[in-house]
Amino acid sequence: MGNSAAALTGGYLTLLGVLPVVSNVKPEIAEKLDPAASIVTLAQHGAAVTPIAVITGWVLISTVAGMLITRRRAVA
């Protein structure tokens, strides 16, 4: 399993760095990719495919990022 600190850092950089840029360029795309908006949608409207897929995607992306960042190279 990946390093949780690296995965969280990657998630924070994406949420605080990439999403605001996407929000300025294409607000309709940023609204669909925002995990906070997905959680609010789930709380207000119940289970739906899109918010669950967005949250699952964020978890998978951060896990893979954590594994890739902390992968060690072989010592020669």
C-alpha positions as CSV (number, residue, x, y, z in Angstrom):
1,M,0.0,0.0,0.0
2,G,1.2,3.5,-0.7
3,N,2.5,6.1,1.7
4,S,-0.6,7.9,3.1
5,A,1.4,11.1,3.6
6,A,2.4,11.2,0.0
7,A,-1.1,10.4,-1.1
8,L,-2.5,13.2,1.0
9,T,0.0,15.6,-0.3
10,G,-0.8,14.7,-3.8
11,G,-4.5,15.1,-3.1
12,Y,-4.0,18.5,-1.4
13,L,-1.9,19.8,-4.3
14,T,-4.6,18.7,-6.8
15,L,-7.5,20.1,-4.7
16,L,-5.7,23.4,-3.9
17,G,-3.7,23.8,-7.1
18,V,-5.4,22.1,-10.1
19,L,-9.1,22.4,-9.3
20,P,-9.0,26.2,-8.9
21,V,-7.4,26.5,-12.3
22,V,-9.9,24.2,-13.9
23,S,-12.7,26.1,-12.1
24,N,-11.5,29.3,-13.7
25,V,-11.2,27.8,-17.2
26,K,-14.1,25.3,-17.2
27,P,-16.4,25.7,-14.2
28,E,-18.8,23.0,-15.3
29,I,-16.0,20.4,-15.4
30,A,-14.6,21.5,-12.0
31,E,-18.0,21.3,-10.4
32,K,-18.4,17.6,-11.5
33,L,-14.8,16.7,-10.3
34,D,-15.0,18.4,-6.9
35,P,-15.1,15.8,-4.2
36,A,-16.7,18.2,-1.7
37,A,-19.6,18.8,-4.1
38,S,-20.0,15.1,-4.6
39,I,-20.2,14.5,-0.8
40,V,-22.8,17.3,-0.5
41,T,-24.8,15.8,-3.4
42,L,-24.8,12.4,-1.7
43,A,-25.9,13.9,1.6
44,Q,-28.7,15.9,0.0
45,H,-30.0,13.5,-2.7
46,G,-28.9,10.0,-1.6
47,A,-26.9,7.5,-3.5
48,A,-26.1,8.3,-7.2
49,V,-23.6,6.9,-9.6
50,T,-21.7,10.1,-10.5
51,P,-20.8,11.3,-6.9
52,I,-19.8,7.8,-5.9
53,A,-17.7,7.5,-9.0
54,V,-16.0,10.8,-8.3
55,I,-15.2,10.0,-4.7
56,T,-13.9,6.5,-5.7
57,G,-11.8,8.1,-8.4
58,W,-10.2,10.5,-5.9
59,V,-9.4,7.6,-3.6
60,L,-7.8,5.5,-6.3
61,I,-5.8,8.4,-7.8
62,S,-4.4,9.4,-4.4
63,T,-3.5,5.7,-3.6
64,V,-1.7,5.2,-6.9
65,A,0.1,8.6,-6.5
66,G,1.2,7.6,-3.1
67,M,2.5,4.2,-4.4
68,L,4.4,5.8,-7.3
69,I,5.9,8.6,-5.2
70,T,7.2,6.3,-2.5
71,R,8.5,3.5,-4.8
72,R,12.1,2.8,-4.1
73,R,14.7,2.3,-6.7
74,A,17.0,-0.7,-6.6
75,V,20.4,-0.1,-5.0
76,A,23.2,-0.9,-7.5
